[in-house]
């Protein structure tokens, strides 16, 4: 198991969440819900996230309804939150700012 795939403890997750605005722990996964001005902005955000996820070979669970995007991250192989999830959530936070999340 690589360093990035190590299951994070509760304290590590709590510490990581301090630097991930809008993210929380829900049902054992990192979770965020973003609202955009319209469907096009939501789709632009999802496109950026999809390209990043593919690059990192680590993919989110997500749901899109019009201008809303809900994301859940956890590492399926570990059945837990790992550093991979924290890194991806950080990238998604950056993309949300660019895509005008509210």
C-alpha distance (Angstrom), angle and dihedral (degrees) to the residues before:
residue distance angle dihedral
X1 . . .
X2 3.80 . .
X3 3.79 124.0 .
X4 3.80 90.5 -108.2
X5 3.81 91.2 55.2
X6 3.81 95.2 54.9
X7 3.79 113.1 123.2
X8 3.81 110.5 -112.0
X9 3.78 120.4 -131.3
X10 3.79 123.3 -125.6
X11 3.82 92.6 -99.5
X12 3.81 91.7 50.0
X13 3.80 91.3 50.1
X14 3.81 91.7 48.0
X15 3.81 89.8 50.7
X16 3.82 92.3 47.9
X17 3.81 91.8 50.1
X18 3.81 89.6 60.1
X19 3.81 88.5 70.7
X20 3.83 95.2 41.8
X21 3.81 108.1 76.1
X22 3.79 112.6 -153.1
X23 3.80 94.2 14.5
X24 3.81 125.3 115.2
X25 3.77 139.6 165.5
X26 3.80 111.2 -95.6
X27 3.80 124.7 170.3
X28 3.81 90.6 -14.9
X29 3.82 93.7 -53.8
X30 3.78 135.6 98.0
X31 3.80 105.2 -104.6
X32 3.80 136.0 -169.2
X33 3.77 135.7 167.5
X34 3.79 120.1 -157.2
X35 3.80 128.7 -169.0
X36 3.79 120.7 -158.9
X37 3.81 134.1 -171.3
X38 3.80 92.3 -102.1
X39 3.79 145.7 -20.2
X40 3.81 93.2 -80.1
X41 3.81 92.4 58.6
X42 3.80 91.2 45.9
X43 3.80 90.1 50.2
X44 3.82 92.2 47.5
X45 3.81 88.8 52.8
X46 3.80 91.9 49.1
X47 3.79 91.0 48.7
X48 3.81 92.0 53.7
X49 3.79 90.2 46.5
X50 3.80 92.6 47.9
X51 3.80 92.3 53.1
X52 3.80 90.9 48.4
X53 3.81 92.5 46.8
X54 3.78 90.6 51.0
X55 3.81 91.2 49.5
X56 3.81 90.0 51.8
X57 3.82 92.6 40.8
X58 3.79 87.6 -130.3
X59 3.78 118.9 113.9
X60 3.81 133.3 -160.0
X61 3.75 131.0 -133.1
X62 3.78 104.5 -127.3
X63 3.75 146.3 165.8
X64 3.80 128.7 -155.9
X65 3.79 125.7 -163.5
X66 3.81 113.4 171.8
X67 3.83 104.7 -64.0
X68 3.82 97.6 -3.1
X69 3.79 127.8 89.1
X70 3.80 122.0 -173.9
X71 3.80 118.1 -166.6
X72 3.80 132.1 -168.4
X73 3.79 120.9 -173.4
X74 3.77 129.9 -168.8
X75 3.76 134.6 133.4
X76 3.78 108.3 -101.8
X77 3.82 94.5 -160.1
X78 3.81 90.5 57.6
X79 3.79 96.1 31.9
X80 3.79 86.3 -135.8
X81 3.80 145.2 79.1
X82 3.80 111.6 -78.2
X83 3.79 137.3 174.5
X84 3.82 87.4 -89.3
X85 3.80 88.7 66.2
X86 3.79 93.7 47.4
X87 3.81 91.5 50.5
X88 3.81 92.7 49.4
X89 3.82 92.6 45.8
X90 3.81 88.7 53.1
X91 3.80 91.1 52.8
X92 3.80 90.8 47.6
X93 3.83 89.9 52.2
X94 3.81 89.1 55.6
X95 3.80 92.1 49.0
X96 3.81 92.0 48.3
X97 3.81 89.8 58.1
X98 3.81 91.1 51.1
X99 3.79 92.1 47.5
X100 3.82 92.4 50.5
X101 3.82 101.4 -109.7
X102 3.73 115.9 -171.1
